[in-house]
Amino acid sequence: MQSNKIKSSNSSEAGEKQGYHHGNLREALIQGGLKILREEGIEGVTLRAVAQYAGVSQAAIRNHYRDKNSLLAAMAAAGHVDLSKRRGRKRGQPTKLEDVIGLIFSNYVEFAIENPDLFRLMFAYKSLRRQEYSDLESNSTAALRNLMDLLSQALALEGIFEKDVEPLTFKVWSAMHGIAMLAIDGQYVKIAGNRTLIAQHCRELAQMIAVGFVQVENLKKSS
């Protein structure tokens, strides 16, 4: 408990020294909240701590975020934007469905491993009341749409022009989300902290999904 207090004090001092001098205060508060989240976890994120980090008064922060929950929602919304950007990163030029799915898997799981508290905030923090925050709803929906678009493009590589990619999207999301949660929560000790093994599981599972989907589509065409 004491270490958290020390961290919070250090974060506050850094904010007070730097102060808030320019730019978008709303964005600065989000970035301050994300930094505190990385260093101290979700319990360390308070309006007071974030205001101190940005070097502004609590009254100033309440002009943008009425309570901690609204700030957390804005942070989660920003997380979905970052995840979508990462999802589009390419390593070379994928030419097969399994390569694209494998890349989607690795980018998603790496994001979770590198940002475990943000990932939990985005997907598993039950107190967030997501439906109350339009930015969070729209950004998470856009992230899902981004995933569906990538999979639709990947299917085209196999000559499959699927009108409804939602079933495949759900399967891909379920599989990679499961690996991500197991990795960050340490529930499967064989992969805990072993990023090489995690990457191997991502590749193999992506291959299984891709090959299985193509085979099912071929069966449909032949029947």
For each residue, the residues with C-beta under 8 A, 3 or more apart:
1: 4 5
2: 5 6
3: 6 7
4: 1 7 8 40 43 44
5: 1 2 8 9
6: 2 3 9 10
7: 3 4 10 11 39 40 44
8: 4 5 11 12 36 40 44 49
9: 5 6 12 13
10: 6 7 13 14
11: 7 8 14 15 35 36 39 40 44 49 52 53
12: 8 9 15 16 49 52 53
13: 9 10 16 17
14: 10 11 17 18 53
15: 11 12 18 19 32 51 52 53 54 55
16: 12 13 19 52 55
17: 13 14 55
18: 14 15 55
19: 15 16 54 55
20: 25 28 54 55 56
21:
22:
23: 27 28
24: 27 28
25: 20 28 29 54 56 60 64
26: 29 30 64 74
27: 23 24 30 31
28: 20 23 24 25 31 32 54
29: 25 26 32 33 50 51 54 61 64 65 71 74
30: 26 27 33 34 71 74 75 78
31: 27 28 34 35
32: 15 28 29 35 36 50 53 54
33: 29 30 36 37 45 50 71 72 74 75
34: 30 31 37 38 75 78 79 118
35: 11 31 32 38 39 53
36: 8 11 32 33 39 40 44 45 49 50 53
37: 33 34 40 41 42 44 45 75 117 118 121
38: 34 35 115 117 118
39: 7 11 35 36 44
40: 4 7 8 11 36 37 43 44 45
41: 37 44 117
42: 37 45 72 117 120 121 125
43: 4 40
44: 4 7 8 11 36 37 39 40 41 49
45: 33 36 37 40 42 49 50 68 71 72 75
46: 49 50 68
47: 50 51 58 61 62 65 67 68 71
48: 51 52 58
49: 8 11 12 36 44 45 46 52 53
50: 29 32 33 36 45 46 47 53 54 61 71
51: 15 29 47 48 54 56 57 58 60 61
52: 11 12 15 16 48 49 55
53: 11 12 14 15 32 35 36 49 50
54: 15 19 20 25 28 29 32 50 51 61
55: 15 16 17 18 19 20 52
56: 20 25 51 60 61
57: 51 60 61
58: 47 48 51 61 62
59: 62 63
60: 25 51 56 57 63 64
61: 29 47 50 51 54 56 57 58 64 65 71
62: 47 58 59 65 66
63: 59 60
64: 25 26 29 60 61
65: 29 47 61 62 68 70 71 74
66: 62 70
67: 47 70 71
68: 45 46 47 65 71 72
69: 72 73 127 128 129
70: 65 66 67 73 74 133
71: 29 30 33 45 47 50 61 65 67 68 74 75
72: 33 42 45 68 69 75 76 121 125 128
73: 69 70 76 77 128 129 130 132 133 135 136
74: 26 29 30 33 65 70 71 77 78 133 135 136
75: 30 33 34 37 45 71 72 78 79 118 121
76: 72 73 79 80 118 121 122 125 128 130 136 140
77: 73 74 80 81 133 135 136 138 139 140
78: 30 34 74 75 81 82 139
79: 34 75 76 82 83 115 118 119 121 122
80: 76 77 83 84 122 136 139 140 142 143
81: 77 78 84 85 139 143
82: 78 79 85 86 111
83: 79 80 86 87 108 111 122 143
84: 80 81 87 88 142 143 146
85: 81 82 88 89
86: 82 83 89 107 108 110 111
87: 83 84 104 107 108 143 146 147 150
88: 84 85 146 150
89: 85 86 103 107
90: 93 94 103
91: 103
92:
93: 90
94: 90 99 100 103 154 157
95: 99 157
96: 99 100 157 158 210
97: 100 101 154 155 157 158 160 210 213 214
98: 101 102 206 207 209 210 211
99: 94 95 96 102 103
100: 94 96 97 103 104 150 151 153 154 157
101: 97 98 104 105 151 154 172 206 207 209 210
102: 98 99 105 106 202 203 206 207
103: 89 90 91 94 99 100 106 107
104: 87 100 101 107 108 147 150 151 172 176 206
105: 101 102 108 109 172 175 176 179 202 203 205 206
106: 102 103 109 110 199 202 203
107: 86 87 89 103 104 110 111
108: 83 86 87 104 105 111 112 176 177 180
109: 105 106 112 113 176 179 180 183 198 199 202
110: 86 106 107 113 114 195
111: 82 83 86 107 108 114 115 119 180
112: 108 109 115 116 119 180 181 183 184
113: 109 110 116 180 183 184 195 198
114: 110 111
115: 38 79 111 112 118 119
116: 112 113 119 120 184
117: 37 38 41 42 120 121
118: 34 37 38 75 76 79 115 121 122
119: 79 111 112 115 116 122 123 124 180 184
120: 42 116 117 123 124 125 184
121: 37 42 72 75 76 79 117 118 124 125 128
122: 76 79 80 83 118 119 125 140
123: 119 120 177
124: 119 120 121 181
125: 42 72 76 120 121 122 128
126:
127: 69
128: 69 72 73 76 121 125 133 136
129: 69 73 132 133
130: 73 76 133 136 137 140
131: 137
132: 73 129
133: 70 73 74 77 128 129 130 136 137
134: 137 138
135: 73 74 77 138 139
136: 73 74 76 77 80 128 130 133 139 140
137: 130 131 133 134 140 141
138: 77 134 135 141 142
139: 77 78 80 81 135 136 142 143
140: 76 77 80 122 130 136 137 143 144
141: 137 138 144 145
142: 80 84 138 139 145 146
143: 80 81 83 84 87 139 140 146 147
144: 140 141 147 148 169 173
145: 141 142 148 149
146: 84 87 88 142 143 149 150
147: 87 104 143 144 150 151 169 172 173
148: 144 145 151 152 165 166 169
149: 145 146 152 153
150: 87 88 100 104 146 147 153 154
151: 100 101 104 147 148 154 155 165 168 169 172
152: 148 149 155 156 162 165
153: 100 149 150 156 157
154: 94 97 100 101 150 151 157 158
155: 97 151 152 158 160 161 162 165 168
156: 152 153 159 160 161
157: 94 95 96 97 100 153 154
158: 96 97 154 155 214 217
159: 156
160: 97 155 156 214 217
161: 155 156
162: 152 155 165 168 217
163:
164: 167
165: 148 151 152 155 162 168 169
166: 148 169 170
167: 164 170 171
168: 151 155 162 165 171 172 209 213
169: 144 147 148 151 165 166 172 173
170: 166 167 173 174
171: 167 168 174 175 209
172: 101 104 105 147 151 168 169 175 176 206 209
173: 144 147 169 170 176 177
174: 170 171 177 178
175: 105 171 172 178 179 205 209
176: 104 105 108 109 172 173 179 180 202 205
177: 108 123 173 174 180 181
178: 174 175 181 182
179: 105 109 175 176 182 183 191 198 201 202 205
180: 108 109 111 112 113 119 176 177 183 184
181: 112 124 177 178 184 185 187
182: 178 179 185 187 188 191
183: 109 112 113 179 180 186 188 191 192 198
184: 112 113 116 119 120 180 181
185: 181 182
186: 183 189 192 193
187: 181 182
188: 182 183 191 192
189: 186 192
190: 194 197
191: 179 182 183 188 194 197 198 201
192: 183 186 188 189
193: 186
194: 190 191 197 198
195: 110 113 198 199
196: 199 200
197: 190 191 194 200 201
198: 109 113 179 183 191 194 195 201 202
199: 106 109 195 196 202 203
200: 196 197 203 204
201: 179 191 197 198 204 205
202: 102 105 106 109 176 179 198 199 205 206
203: 102 105 106 199 200 206 207
204: 200 201 207 208
205: 105 175 176 179 201 202 208 209
206: 98 101 102 104 105 172 202 203 209 210
207: 98 101 102 203 204 210 211
208: 204 205 211 212
209: 98 101 168 171 172 175 205 206 212 213
210: 96 97 98 101 206 207 213 214
211: 98 207 208 214 215
212: 208 209 215 216
213: 97 168 209 210 216 217
214: 97 158 160 210 211 217 218
215: 211 212 218 219
216: 212 213 219 220
217: 158 160 162 213 214 220 221
218: 214 215 221 222
219: 215 216 222 223
220: 216 217 223
221: 217 218
222: 218 219
223: 219 220
